[in-house]
């Protein structure tokens, strides 16, 4: 392992944190909230394809789950 490995790891972690917090802030703003709660973290991670792949198996306390209604259960649209 080289001498620059810790610096590189720190840079990667900083970038990952900045990316997550930007999406979390957007999720909070979309919900018209000024305070970030665990639900916003869950929404940000689950709605981003790459973060969901990286953190898909992570459970966030008080984060809840994404609401998803299967298409079969939705009422049929009547064509008029």
C-alpha beads as a LAMMPS data file, in Angstrom:
LAMMPS data file: protein, C-alpha beads

80 atoms
79 bonds

1 atom types
1 bond types

-500.0 500.0 xlo xhi
-500.0 500.0 ylo yhi
-500.0 500.0 zlo zhi

Masses

1 110.0

Atoms # bond

1 1 1 0.000 0.000 0.000
2 1 1 1.382 3.357 -1.016
3 1 1 1.828 6.465 1.046
4 1 1 -0.949 8.224 -0.899
5 1 1 -3.600 5.584 -0.133
6 1 1 -4.984 7.313 2.991
7 1 1 -5.261 10.598 1.110
8 1 1 -7.048 8.904 -1.778
9 1 1 -9.423 7.109 0.616
10 1 1 -10.199 10.395 2.389
11 1 1 -10.944 12.077 -0.944
12 1 1 -13.281 9.265 -1.998
13 1 1 -15.139 9.360 1.316
14 1 1 -15.449 13.145 1.141
15 1 1 -16.890 12.924 -2.377
16 1 1 -19.332 10.190 -1.345
17 1 1 -20.531 12.207 1.662
18 1 1 -20.966 15.348 -0.427
19 1 1 -22.970 13.420 -3.020
20 1 1 -25.238 11.853 -0.391
21 1 1 -25.838 15.107 1.481
22 1 1 -26.667 16.970 -1.701
23 1 1 -29.356 14.403 -2.534
24 1 1 -30.606 14.369 1.058
25 1 1 -30.904 18.162 1.059
26 1 1 -32.855 17.999 -2.200
27 1 1 -35.180 15.375 -0.700
28 1 1 -35.791 17.566 2.358
29 1 1 -36.475 20.613 0.167
30 1 1 -38.857 18.573 -2.019
31 1 1 -40.813 17.694 1.118
32 1 1 -40.835 21.369 2.168
33 1 1 -38.765 20.694 5.304
34 1 1 -35.815 22.664 6.621
35 1 1 -34.546 19.855 8.846
36 1 1 -33.084 16.602 7.540
37 1 1 -34.612 13.471 9.068
38 1 1 -33.738 9.792 8.463
39 1 1 -36.651 9.523 6.037
40 1 1 -34.937 12.001 3.706
41 1 1 -31.747 9.916 3.777
42 1 1 -33.723 6.814 2.819
43 1 1 -35.522 8.638 0.012
44 1 1 -32.255 10.008 -1.364
45 1 1 -30.492 6.642 -1.345
46 1 1 -33.380 4.604 -2.731
47 1 1 -34.134 7.066 -5.540
48 1 1 -30.532 7.178 -6.781
49 1 1 -29.547 4.155 -8.864
50 1 1 -25.856 4.079 -7.949
51 1 1 -26.298 4.812 -4.242
52 1 1 -29.059 2.227 -4.068
53 1 1 -26.662 -0.324 -5.541
54 1 1 -23.954 0.639 -3.024
55 1 1 -26.196 0.984 0.050
56 1 1 -29.144 -1.200 -0.952
57 1 1 -28.719 -3.629 1.929
58 1 1 -28.356 -0.907 4.573
59 1 1 -31.179 -0.336 7.036
60 1 1 -31.530 3.235 8.273
61 1 1 -33.205 3.555 11.666
62 1 1 -36.507 5.461 11.453
63 1 1 -36.041 5.673 7.697
64 1 1 -39.215 3.814 6.752
65 1 1 -39.559 2.332 3.263
66 1 1 -40.444 3.728 -0.138
67 1 1 -44.117 3.577 -0.914
68 1 1 -44.744 1.395 -3.928
69 1 1 -48.147 0.297 -5.206
70 1 1 -48.083 -2.550 -7.688
71 1 1 -49.655 -1.619 -11.031
72 1 1 -52.181 -4.484 -10.773
73 1 1 -53.655 -2.955 -7.608
74 1 1 -54.258 0.492 -9.112
75 1 1 -57.793 1.256 -10.332
76 1 1 -58.319 0.875 -14.040
77 1 1 -58.650 4.072 -16.043
78 1 1 -61.885 4.298 -17.960
79 1 1 -61.607 5.629 -21.489
80 1 1 -64.364 8.072 -22.353

Bonds

1 1 1 2
2 1 2 3
3 1 3 4
4 1 4 5
5 1 5 6
6 1 6 7
7 1 7 8
8 1 8 9
9 1 9 10
10 1 10 11
11 1 11 12
12 1 12 13
13 1 13 14
14 1 14 15
15 1 15 16
16 1 16 17
17 1 17 18
18 1 18 19
19 1 19 20
20 1 20 21
21 1 21 22
22 1 22 23
23 1 23 24
24 1 24 25
25 1 25 26
26 1 26 27
27 1 27 28
28 1 28 29
29 1 29 30
30 1 30 31
31 1 31 32
32 1 32 33
33 1 33 34
34 1 34 35
35 1 35 36
36 1 36 37
37 1 37 38
38 1 38 39
39 1 39 40
40 1 40 41
41 1 41 42
42 1 42 43
43 1 43 44
44 1 44 45
45 1 45 46
46 1 46 47
47 1 47 48
48 1 48 49
49 1 49 50
50 1 50 51
51 1 51 52
52 1 52 53
53 1 53 54
54 1 54 55
55 1 55 56
56 1 56 57
57 1 57 58
58 1 58 59
59 1 59 60
60 1 60 61
61 1 61 62
62 1 62 63
63 1 63 64
64 1 64 65
65 1 65 66
66 1 66 67
67 1 67 68
68 1 68 69
69 1 69 70
70 1 70 71
71 1 71 72
72 1 72 73
73 1 73 74
74 1 74 75
75 1 75 76
76 1 76 77
77 1 77 78
78 1 78 79
79 1 79 80
